């Protein structure tokens, strides 16, 4: 019998980092979501709920989300987080014969999922020089080819936190529509945007698909509740998306569905900690950047992450390891987003804790550059 050693190339190494190293240090700038929500918000939920989720909890949550997005309940699909929603939509739409224009830097599943499903992936680069804008002309060129074409992005963008303008999103959706496809938009950070200013691809664009979850803005990642919402034209893909969801997970836990329903009915209270971050922590980061010329970043109007270029450092994985060893500080290296030479800075923490972490970052760069 011959020996066989399986070879696996990780598709999502960032998640391994997040599970093992991200919070293993005395200070951290790795967080991309708010701290865990106060359990007091869910005092009404007690005991083990063993009712089948599909009986009431799932349709009730879908109806609540449909009301919020201004669509029919059958256009809403619940998923295990936004990453689960991405996986389901990719399985339904991104098979062989499809071409997908994907932003970079980007959250790793955007680059990996279409390839896993057999699509042709064309990367379109954002840059700090262009204020992290995704150029529609570059996307149009990326979609040239015989295949059905889609656009796969995040807005606000991960890792920069910068929103794509409604006008650009409309253009990108039209480019995809011309190729028989859709604009698939991970809107997990759009939850930080006030309702009056929010833009949702599924609600505002016929060929848009919105993906989201309760993870980042609400501090409810432990529930693992996300969603995919199909725009009016994308609703014809309902059966394909539903089938993909059945194959991957069937239903979400009933307790999570009920807690998510409760959370959406008290959004204002759950977003209160974020308003404190805007008022007190964001200015700490802005002052630090103004006084620290070795880091260059655009602090977005909404959200709790920014992407900083580190002057003179090309390999930020090595830099992150140095920070962990020398300063007890965790940062997310840009290589996890295909952006070497950058680090993602999460500033959704109290101002004193944030100031200490940023001081460690400055000291760490001095000692790293002096080697």
Residue pairs with C-beta under 8 A, 6 or more apart in sequence:
10 16
11 108
11 109
11 112
11 116
12 108
12 109
12 112
13 108
13 336
14 107
14 108
14 332
14 336
14 337
15 108
17 332
17 336
18 30
21 324
21 330
22 28
22 30
22 31
22 330
22 332
23 30
23 31
23 330
24 324
24 330
25 324
25 328
25 329
25 330
26 328
26 329
27 327
27 328
27 329
27 330
27 353
27 356
27 357
27 360
28 329
28 330
28 331
28 346
28 357
29 329
29 330
29 331
29 332
29 343
29 344
29 345
29 346
29 347
29 357
29 358
29 361
30 330
30 331
30 332
30 344
30 346
31 304
31 346
31 348
31 349
32 158
32 216
32 304
32 305
32 332
32 344
32 346
32 348
33 215
33 216
33 217
33 219
33 221
33 304
33 348
34 216
34 217
34 218
34 219
34 273
34 274
34 277
34 304
34 348
35 219
35 273
35 348
35 349
36 219
36 220
36 221
36 222
37 218
37 219
37 220
37 263
37 270
41 262
41 263
41 266
41 269
41 270
42 259
42 262
42 263
44 262
45 255
45 258
45 259
45 262
48 255
49 57
49 254
49 255
49 258
50 254
51 57
51 254
52 251
52 254
53 251
53 252
53 253
53 254
53 257
54 251
57 254
57 257
57 258
57 261
58 78
58 251
58 252
58 257
59 73
60 257
60 261
61 78
61 225
61 257
61 260
61 261
61 264
62 73
62 76
62 77
62 78
63 73
64 261
64 264
64 265
65 76
65 227
65 229
65 264
66 72
66 73
66 75
66 76
66 229
68 264
69 75
69 76
69 200
69 202
69 203
69 210
69 229
70 203
71 202
71 203
71 229
71 230
71 231
71 232
71 235
72 235
74 235
74 238
75 202
75 229
75 230
75 231
75 234
75 235
75 238
76 227
76 228
76 229
76 230
77 85
77 88
77 227
77 228
77 229
77 230
77 241
77 242
77 245
78 225
78 226
78 227
78 252
78 257
79 85
79 87
79 88
79 213
79 225
79 226
79 227
79 228
79 245
79 249
79 252
80 224
80 225
80 226
80 249
80 252
81 213
81 215
81 221
81 224
81 225
81 226
82 186
82 188
82 211
82 212
82 213
82 215
82 226
83 109
83 226
84 224
84 226
84 248
84 249
85 211
85 212
85 213
85 226
85 227
85 228
86 109
86 110
86 113
86 184
86 186
86 211
87 109
87 113
87 248
88 228
88 241
88 244
88 245
88 248
89 184
89 209
89 211
89 228
89 241
89 244
90 113
90 114
90 116
90 117
91 117
91 244
91 247
91 248
92 237
92 240
92 241
92 243
92 244
93 150
93 181
93 182
93 184
93 237
93 240
94 100
94 113
94 114
94 117
94 118
94 119
94 150
94 152
95 117
95 118
95 119
96 117
96 118
96 119
97 147
97 148
98 114
98 117
98 118
98 119
98 120
98 147
98 148
98 149
98 150
98 181
99 119
99 120
99 121
99 122
99 142
99 143
99 145
99 147
99 148
99 149
99 150
99 179
100 114
100 119
100 120
100 121
100 122
100 149
100 150
100 151
100 152
101 122
101 124
101 139
101 142
101 143
101 149
101 150
101 151
101 152
102 110
102 111
102 114
102 121
102 122
102 123
102 124
102 152
102 153
103 110
103 123
103 124
103 125
103 126
103 134
103 152
103 153
103 154
103 157
104 111
104 123
104 124
104 125
104 126
104 337
104 338
104 339
105 125
105 126
105 159
105 160
105 307
105 334
105 337
105 338
105 339
105 342
106 153
106 154
106 158
106 337
106 338
107 154
107 158
107 159
107 186
107 337
108 336
108 337
110 152
110 153
110 154
110 186
111 121
111 123
111 338
114 121
114 150
114 152
115 121
119 147
119 150
120 145
120 147
122 142
122 143
123 142
123 338
124 134
124 135
124 138
124 139
124 142
125 138
126 132
126 133
126 134
126 157
126 160
128 160
128 296
128 297
128 298
128 307
128 309
128 342
131 162
131 298
132 157
132 160
132 162
132 298
132 307
133 162
133 164
133 168
134 153
134 157
134 164
134 168
134 172
136 168
136 171
136 172
136 175
139 151
139 172
139 175
140 175
143 149
143 151
143 175
143 176
143 179
147 179
148 179
148 180
148 181
149 175
149 176
149 178
149 179
149 180
149 181
150 176
150 179
150 181
150 182
150 183
150 184
151 172
151 173
151 175
151 176
151 181
151 182
151 183
151 184
152 184
153 164
153 172
153 183
153 184
153 185
153 186
154 185
154 186
154 187
154 188
154 189
155 163
155 164
155 169
155 185
155 186
155 187
155 189
155 190
155 199
156 162
156 163
156 164
156 189
156 190
156 192
156 193
156 300
156 302
156 303
157 163
157 164
158 186
158 188
158 189
158 305
158 337
159 305
159 307
159 332
159 334
159 337
159 339
159 342
159 344
160 298
160 300
160 305
160 306
160 307
161 189
161 299
161 300
161 302
161 303
161 304
161 305
161 306
161 307
162 298
162 300
163 190
163 193
163 199
163 300
163 301
163 302
164 172
166 199
166 204
169 183
169 185
169 199
169 201
169 204
169 205
169 208
170 204
170 205
172 183
173 182
173 183
173 201
173 205
173 206
173 207
173 208
174 207
176 182
176 183
176 207
177 206
177 207
177 233
181 207
182 207
182 208
182 209
182 231
182 233
182 234
182 237
183 201
183 205
183 207
183 208
183 209
184 201
184 209
184 211
185 201
185 208
185 209
185 210
185 211
186 211
186 212
187 200
187 201
187 210
187 211
187 212
188 211
188 212
188 213
188 215
188 216
188 226
189 216
189 217
189 302
189 303
189 305
190 198
190 199
190 200
190 212
191 212
191 214
191 216
191 217
191 218
192 216
192 217
192 271
192 274
192 302
192 303
192 304
193 199
193 302
200 208
200 210
200 229
201 208
201 209
201 210
201 231
202 208
202 209
202 210
202 229
202 230
202 231
202 234
203 210
203 229
203 231
205 231
206 231
206 232
206 233
206 234
207 231
207 233
207 234
208 231
208 234
209 228
209 229
209 230
209 231
209 234
210 227
210 228
210 229
210 231
211 226
211 227
211 228
211 229
212 226
212 227
212 229
213 221
213 225
213 226
213 227
214 220
214 221
214 223
214 225
214 226
214 260
214 263
214 264
215 221
215 226
216 304
217 270
217 271
217 274
218 263
218 267
218 270
218 271
219 270
219 273
220 259
220 260
220 263
220 270
223 256
223 259
223 260
223 263
224 252
224 253
224 256
225 252
225 256
225 257
225 259
225 260
228 241
230 237
230 238
230 241
263 270
274 304
274 348
277 304
277 347
277 348
277 349
280 350
280 351
281 304
281 347
281 348
281 349
281 350
281 351
281 354
282 299
282 347
283 351
284 347
284 351
284 354
284 355
284 358
285 299
285 306
285 345
285 347
285 354
285 358
286 299
288 355
288 358
288 362
289 295
289 296
289 297
289 299
289 308
292 358
292 362
293 311
294 310
294 311
294 312
294 362
294 365
294 369
295 308
295 309
295 310
295 311
295 361
295 365
296 308
296 309
296 311
297 306
297 307
297 308
297 309
297 345
298 306
298 307
299 306
300 306
304 346
304 347
304 348
305 344
305 345
305 346
305 347
305 348
306 344
306 345
306 347
307 334
307 337
307 339
307 342
307 343
307 344
307 345
308 342
308 343
308 344
308 345
309 341
309 342
310 316
310 319
310 341
310 342
310 343
310 365
312 369
313 319
313 341
313 365
313 368
313 369
314 340
314 341
315 335
315 340
315 341
316 331
316 333
316 334
316 335
316 340
316 341
316 342
316 343
317 333
317 335
317 340
319 331
319 333
319 343
319 364
319 365
319 368
320 330
320 331
320 332
320 333
320 343
322 364
322 367
322 368
323 329
323 330
323 331
323 360
323 361
323 364
323 368
324 330
326 363
326 364
326 367
326 368
327 360
327 361
327 363
327 364
328 360
329 357
329 360
329 361
329 364
331 343
331 344
331 345
331 361
332 343
332 344
332 346
333 340
333 343
334 340
334 341
334 342
334 343
334 344
336 344
337 344
347 354
349 357
